[in-house]
Amino acid sequence: MSSLGKRVFMPLSLAFGAVIASGCASPPPPPPVIAPPPPERTCETLDKTDVMGDARMDAQVTRTTTTTRCVTQ
């Protein structure tokens, strides 16, 4: 009788143990995050020269304005 009980109980306990162990297994880790490419920055420089006054006189004044525009994509 004892051996019949062992024959029935042993496979059931192994199957039950396998089910429990597989249920406790953690899911695989997520894939590594791929970093986005570094942003590209393009700049444009504009120079504007304004002449104030009369070019025929010695008191001619010039004003130079430099404008820089940068775009990051």
Sequence and secondary structure as in RCSB ss.txt:
>XXXX:A:sequence
MSSLGKRVFMPLSLAFGAVIASGCASPPPPPPVIAPPPPERTCETLDKTDVMGDARMDAQVTRTTTTTRCVTQ
>XXXX:A:secstr
 HHHHHHHHHHHHHHHHHHHHHHH                EEEEEEEEEEEES TTSS  EEEEEEEEEEEE 
